[in-house]
């Protein structure tokens, strides 16, 4: 049988999450991926679940809804895969100087007004939570509810549970075109391992940084562009970090890059984020570069990220770094994802464009888009994420 309720295209964190929730709601789902699960951003990123790195307002509220889902997610998906969820390990945005302190303090007031518990800590207070921080820092903003997860294993766990609920997953299968029934999208034509024509009531674009290219098959033009994020991995070491951590420049680079005066920082989107995995490796991430679809690593960025991170955490200068990788972050102009039905093309759904927020927003994004498909309404509003904010200008 080649007819499904929904065909989900893209086997990353969004595709796996949406497939899981649709299957949970009783739909017959096919997930199609051109290479393998986790080949895109989810397999080449950090695992921050950090609502304090979101924009005040709707973006923050969406992240808080996702945090609620993470509270019980391990129990709900009942997977044999350990997603390495570090619930409420805490998160710090460390301020190097007074200017960063003032910008982060202002942001803290706006985020706190949205209901997020945050504290501005002087350096000695911050070092009680994270002793590895340099005493030369100005201080830090602290989020008690920030968490971490293994994004690769989370994607696999979503997919594993979806299969147990009846979903089918085709890998090494590339969608080449869409099938239309009049103006309505009615299926896909694919080549590869499971090539053929497959039909569905809905086709969902979960293609991440390739979301605009896939949407174009439906005649939909959306401004999703990739930003390259490079990540460096250390050898496994004894416990060094307790929290997930970013520089005070992180929200500036992410949302207000025009405030960056240093040309190199602006060009590379250079900051840093740092966490320690369960096996002891230190992951240091820190770039948001407009480099097209180039996923290569560059010596300039690797050196710059490590040098930047060492200012905040001097102990990393004694570590061996054993590998590096990079992933693409699907950027939209307003920093919000594109979620839900595309009105001008019946049967076409989008769930992509999350930039560096895909891991944090994965559960809520998949759940809300599934709700709209299944019930025609959502438990949390997604109008702010509609494709029409770009397509109807």
Phi and psi in degrees as a GROMACS rama.xvg file:
@    title "Ramachandran Plot"
@    xaxis  label "Phi"
@    yaxis  label "Psi"
@TYPE xy
-115.019  26.8975  UNK-2
-116.649  128.76  UNK-3
-126.358  164.307  UNK-4
-71.6795  -44.56  UNK-5
-140.865  135.316  UNK-6
-107.083  122.083  UNK-7
-101.56  125.11  UNK-8
-108.533  118.97  UNK-9
118.425  115.778  UNK-10
-101.64  37.4761  UNK-11
-94.57  -159.641  UNK-12
-63.9815  -37.0077  UNK-13
-71.6735  -44.1787  UNK-14
-62.0365  -41.0116  UNK-15
-67.9329  -41.1777  UNK-16
-64.3502  -47.3275  UNK-17
-63.3279  -41.5002  UNK-18
-61.546  -40.8965  UNK-19
-61.5413  -50.7995  UNK-20
-68.2954  -38.3926  UNK-21
-61.6057  -41.7884  UNK-22
-66.23  -38.9738  UNK-23
-61.3654  -34.7767  UNK-24
-85.7275  8.77256  UNK-25
90.9482  13.4967  UNK-26
-90.5852  151.46  UNK-27
-88.1436  117.001  UNK-28
-124.926  141.173  UNK-29
-119.225  124.981  UNK-30
-103.674  125.676  UNK-31
-118.386  129.245  UNK-32
-132.054  132.868  UNK-33
-72.7585  -23.7337  UNK-34
-121.137  -97.0003  UNK-35
-142.003  161.231  UNK-36
-56.2177  141.664  UNK-37
72.7542  13.3618  UNK-38
-70.9537  -24.1918  UNK-39
-94.0897  -133.909  UNK-40
-61.706  -39.6777  UNK-41
-62.0093  -27.912  UNK-42
-92.1712  6.02813  UNK-43
-145.562  52.7183  UNK-44
-152.755  178.103  UNK-45
-90.2013  -179.188  UNK-46
-121.233  42.6245  UNK-47
-75.5435  131.773  UNK-48
-116.423  84.3469  UNK-49
-128.72  91.4332  UNK-50
-62.6737  -22.9733  UNK-51
-73.213  -7.07699  UNK-52
-97.1551  10.6107  UNK-53
-99.684  164.169  UNK-54
-71.8311  139.288  UNK-55
-57.2398  147.4  UNK-56
102.442  -138.682  UNK-57
-58.1706  -43.8886  UNK-58
-57.6012  -44.4143  UNK-59
-63.4584  -44.8839  UNK-60
-63.1958  -38.2901  UNK-61
-61.6768  -42.6729  UNK-62
-65.3705  -38.6943  UNK-63
-66.2887  -36.0776  UNK-64
-63.8004  -38.1316  UNK-65
-67.8827  -38.2683  UNK-66
-59.1415  -37.1041  UNK-67
-62.0614  -40.1702  UNK-68
-67.4197  -36.4008  UNK-69
-63.2587  -26.7028  UNK-70
-57.2596  -35.6099  UNK-71
-120.605  9.52187  UNK-72
-63.1006  -43.4372  UNK-73
-58.0205  -42.4423  UNK-74
-67.7015  -36.431  UNK-75
-73.2689  -41.0701  UNK-76
-81.99  -16.4287  UNK-77
45.9858  45.7101  UNK-78
-93.1024  150.922  UNK-79
-75.5616  -9.94947  UNK-80
-84.5566  122.673  UNK-81
-78.1458  110.899  UNK-82
-81.1586  1.00638  UNK-83
55.6817  44.831  UNK-84
-73.7253  119.728  UNK-85
-104.989  82.8644  UNK-86
-72.7492  127.076  UNK-87
58.1806  39.0537  UNK-88
-72.1352  -15.3908  UNK-89
93.2396  152.243  UNK-90
-136.487  142.242  UNK-91
-123.814  137.403  UNK-92
-110.876  109.906  UNK-93
-90.6037  131.507  UNK-94
-101.465  124.926  UNK-95
-79.6629  -32.5969  UNK-96
-145.225  179.361  UNK-97
-64.8435  -35.9021  UNK-98
-62.8511  -45.6102  UNK-99
-62.8484  -40.1972  UNK-100
-58.6337  -44.1461  UNK-101
-67.6347  -41.0611  UNK-102
-66.5695  -42.3893  UNK-103
-69.75  -36.5434  UNK-104
-62.7457  -41.1547  UNK-105
-64.8936  -41.8801  UNK-106
-66.0831  -36.8355  UNK-107
-60.7728  -40.9478  UNK-108
-61.5924  -41.4178  UNK-109
-68.8027  -41.6147  UNK-110
-68.5272  -38.6276  UNK-111
-64.9738  -33.9018  UNK-112
-64.143  -22.1285  UNK-113
-88.8577  5.55124  UNK-114
98.8287  8.6371  UNK-115
-93.1683  128.98  UNK-116
-76.4373  116.082  UNK-117
-140.142  151.28  UNK-118
-135.699  138.393  UNK-119
-93.1722  121.771  UNK-120
-114.615  134.436  UNK-121
-66.7922  163.649  UNK-122
-55.3111  -45.7358  UNK-123
-65.5661  -33.9471  UNK-124
-68.3029  -42.7102  UNK-125
-62.7258  -35.9994  UNK-126
-73.4029  -16.74  UNK-127
-70.6477  -30.3811  UNK-128
-84.4931  -41.9049  UNK-129
-132.383  84.8015  UNK-130
-59.7622  -21.0803  UNK-131
-74.5394  -10.9166  UNK-132
-64.6888  139.268  UNK-133
-62.9583  136.642  UNK-134
-67.1521  -8.81861  UNK-135
-82.0851  -6.60889  UNK-136
-71.2477  158.904  UNK-137
-80.4701  -29.46  UNK-138
154.535  -163.401  UNK-139
-160.181  154.806  UNK-140
-95.9739  135.421  UNK-141
-119.812  130.595  UNK-142
-115.187  112  UNK-143
-66.4921  -27.159  UNK-144
-91.9702  -3.22841  UNK-145
-58.4785  144.906  UNK-146
-138.538  176.569  UNK-147
-140.283  157.811  UNK-148
-153.203  159.006  UNK-149
-86.6476  108.515  UNK-150
-64.6032  -36.1387  UNK-151
-62.5629  -48.2244  UNK-152
-71.1366  -31.3083  UNK-153
-64.4215  -43.9546  UNK-154
-58.8433  -46.6051  UNK-155
-62.6808  -38.255  UNK-156
-68.587  -41.4747  UNK-157
-57.835  -47.9412  UNK-158
-65.148  -40.9907  UNK-159
-61.2745  -45.3988  UNK-160
-67.2918  -39.0296  UNK-161
-60.4251  -41.5402  UNK-162
-62.9201  -40.1032  UNK-163
-64.5501  -26.3601  UNK-164
-88.1122  0.155841  UNK-165
114.131  -3.26103  UNK-166
-69.9921  151.537  UNK-167
-108.47  146.076  UNK-168
-129.968  122.494  UNK-169
-108.443  119.988  UNK-170
-104.79  170.701  UNK-171
51.7971  37.8743  UNK-172
-134.087  113.123  UNK-173
-102.501  127.566  UNK-174
-74.973  123.692  UNK-175
-102.274  -26.7076  UNK-176
-161.299  166.82  UNK-177
-102.412  150.611  UNK-178
-97.2176  134.664  UNK-179
-117.084  145.747  UNK-180
-119.078  90.4016  UNK-181
68.1075  -131.072  UNK-182
-81.1407  -7.16436  UNK-183
-92.7506  135.504  UNK-184
-69.3823  129.335  UNK-185
-128.511  4.52947  UNK-186
162.135  -167.148  UNK-187
-135.557  154.338  UNK-188
-114.88  127.311  UNK-189
-130.204  155.501  UNK-190
-124.769  160.618  UNK-191
116.69  -151.798  UNK-192
-57.1985  -41.6889  UNK-193
-120.29  49.2645  UNK-194
-65.1532  155.055  UNK-195
148.656  -170.632  UNK-196
-110.408  128.166  UNK-197
-128.608  136.97  UNK-198
-111.383  152.914  UNK-199
-161.772  159.925  UNK-200
-70.8531  -30.4787  UNK-201
-140.158  145.591  UNK-202
-120.382  128.227  UNK-203
-109.215  129.261  UNK-204
-88.1785  102.685  UNK-205
-119.224  42.2337  UNK-206
-92.6938  11.412  UNK-207
57.2679  -125.377  UNK-208
-66.0029  -17.2102  UNK-209
-96.5508  11.6476  UNK-210
-60.7356  -37.0517  UNK-211
-68.2174  -39.2272  UNK-212
-65.3989  -39.9356  UNK-213
-70.6866  -40.7848  UNK-214
-59.4291  -32.3544  UNK-215
-61.8417  -27.2278  UNK-216
-63.4451  -25.4407  UNK-217
-95.704  3.20019  UNK-218
78.7624  20.5798  UNK-219
-107.271  129.072  UNK-220
-108.244  115.924  UNK-221
-129.554  145.966  UNK-222
-88.2224  62.6274  UNK-223
-96.4228  122.239  UNK-224
-127.759  147.085  UNK-225
-80.1977  142.101  UNK-226
-119.202  130.862  UNK-227
-82.8527  130.666  UNK-228
-117.353  118.201  UNK-229
-96.9437  140.384  UNK-230
-130.548  137.468  UNK-231
-115.94  140.234  UNK-232
-121.513  131.135  UNK-233
-91.673  169.226  UNK-234
-60.5945  155.907  UNK-235
-64.8596  133.253  UNK-236
-133.942  168.962  UNK-237
-60.8472  158.733  UNK-238
-50.8531  125.084  UNK-239
-122.653  -38.5017  UNK-240
-117.813  141.912  UNK-241
-103.877  -22.5773  UNK-242
-121.303  176.003  UNK-243
-95.2799  135.79  UNK-244
-134.581  143.887  UNK-245
-135.49  161.895  UNK-246
-72.2824  156.919  UNK-247
-63.4153  -16.3641  UNK-248
-77.9508  -13.3525  UNK-249
-53.034  -54.1524  UNK-250
-69.9715  -23.779  UNK-251
-70.9524  -47.505  UNK-252
-60.9772  -38.252  UNK-253
-74.5361  -42.7727  UNK-254
-116.83  -23.0424  UNK-255
-135.664  57.756  UNK-256
-61.8019  -20.1008  UNK-257
-64.4384  -16.4992  UNK-258
-81.8483  -9.69774  UNK-259
-79.3763  122.792  UNK-260
-94.4671  -27.8653  UNK-261
-75.6499  122.138  UNK-262
-60.0166  -42.3914  UNK-263
-67.6161  -42.6485  UNK-264
-60.7811  -42.6523  UNK-265
-64.9703  -46.3705  UNK-266
-65.9236  -40.3879  UNK-267
-90.4848  -10.4696  UNK-268
58.8614  46.8957  UNK-269
-87.1833  116.59  UNK-270
-141.99  -141.388  UNK-271
-164.621  149.592  UNK-272
-128.713  148.484  UNK-273
-145.782  138.459  UNK-274
-150.247  160.769  UNK-275
-113.115  126.483  UNK-276
-77.5548  170.653  UNK-277
-63.9516  -27.983  UNK-278
-84.4168  0.140459  UNK-279
101.684  -8.89153  UNK-280
-70.2012  144.073  UNK-281
-96.6158  124.766  UNK-282
-102.853  124.355  UNK-283
-118.442  117.659  UNK-284
-115.736  161.286  UNK-285
176.676  19.9114  UNK-286
-131.04  151.476  UNK-287
-136.973  84.1173  UNK-288
-104.359  139.516  UNK-289
-84.0318  91.4785  UNK-290
-125.772  23.8326  UNK-291
64.2809  -139.167  UNK-292
-100.336  19.8835  UNK-293
-75.9495  116.934  UNK-294
-103.486  17.8387  UNK-295
-76.0293  160.891  UNK-296
-97.3825  150.671  UNK-297
-123.559  142.331  UNK-298
-61.2694  -37.2866  UNK-299
-57.2076  -46.3336  UNK-300
-71.3731  -41.2978  UNK-301
-59.745  -47.4909  UNK-302
-62.9953  -43.7973  UNK-303
-65.464  -41.4501  UNK-304
-65.1934  -45.922  UNK-305
-65.2376  -41.6467  UNK-306
-62.877  -40.7754  UNK-307
-65.7522  -47.4993  UNK-308
-63.1463  -34.0608  UNK-309
-66.4818  -24.8224  UNK-310
-64.6401  -36.6072  UNK-311
-87.3151  -40.4829  UNK-312
-125.366  85.0929  UNK-313
-57.9458  -26.3032  UNK-314
-62.967  -19.8441  UNK-315
-69.6392  -16.4269  UNK-316
-65.9127  -16.4616  UNK-317
-95.8629  6.20884  UNK-318
-96.5284  156.015  UNK-319
-95.8444  129.964  UNK-320
-100.672  123.539  UNK-321
-101.149  -20.0087  UNK-322
-163.647  169.441  UNK-323
-145.402  158.769  UNK-324
-153.404  170.105  UNK-325
-143.174  154.361  UNK-326
-136.128  164.775  UNK-327
-101.211  136.162  UNK-328
-110.165  117.776  UNK-329
-75.3035  103.56  UNK-330
-92.369  138.729  UNK-331
-118.119  156.967  UNK-332
-59.5931  -31.9383  UNK-333
-101.617  3.92683  UNK-334
79.5097  1.32586  UNK-335
-103.566  151.45  UNK-336
-73.5124  174.518  UNK-337
-110.049  118.099  UNK-338
-130.054  137.261  UNK-339
100.856  -169.378  UNK-340
-64.9604  146.587  UNK-341
-101.705  111.067  UNK-342
-60.4684  -37.5089  UNK-343
-76.9422  -9.23428  UNK-344
-130.842  91.3019  UNK-345
-56.4538  141.253  UNK-346
87.6356  -5.27131  UNK-347
-106.86  128.254  UNK-348
-121.407  147.772  UNK-349
-125.497  142.842  UNK-350
-150.822  73.6183  UNK-351
-159.633  -179.804  UNK-352
86.7208  32.7904  UNK-353
-89.2988  -3.18069  UNK-354
47.1175  -124.429  UNK-355
-89.0833  14.2156  UNK-356
-106.859  9.20173  UNK-357
-61.4049  -40.5547  UNK-358
-69.3196  -46.222  UNK-359
-62.4446  -36.4867  UNK-360
-100.667  3.50311  UNK-361
-58.7056  -50.9779  UNK-362
-61.4272  -46.4107  UNK-363
-70.1114  -35.899  UNK-364
-64.1808  -48.5863  UNK-365
-61.7037  -41.2578  UNK-366
-66.518  -45.7112  UNK-367
-68.7801  -41.2381  UNK-368
-66.4215  -39.0125  UNK-369
-61.904  -41.1479  UNK-370
-61.0695  -42.8327  UNK-371
-64.1676  -40.8325  UNK-372
-65.0398  -46.0547  UNK-373
-81.1893  -42.8197  UNK-374
-109.674  -12.2735  UNK-375
77.3756  6.01406  UNK-376
-153.695  163.791  UNK-377
-124.148  154.009  UNK-378
-77.0544  -11.9778  UNK-379
-142.619  137.422  UNK-380
-64.0141  141.603  UNK-381
-124.632  12.7076  UNK-382
-58.3083  -34.1116  UNK-383
-65.6948  -17.688  UNK-384
-104.356  10.1948  UNK-385
-66.7334  144.224  UNK-386
-61.0304  -27.5432  UNK-387
-63.9058  -17.0495  UNK-388
-65.583  -19.6459  UNK-389
-106.944  -34.8988  UNK-390
-83.4301  -17.6822  UNK-391
-108.126  22.0545  UNK-392
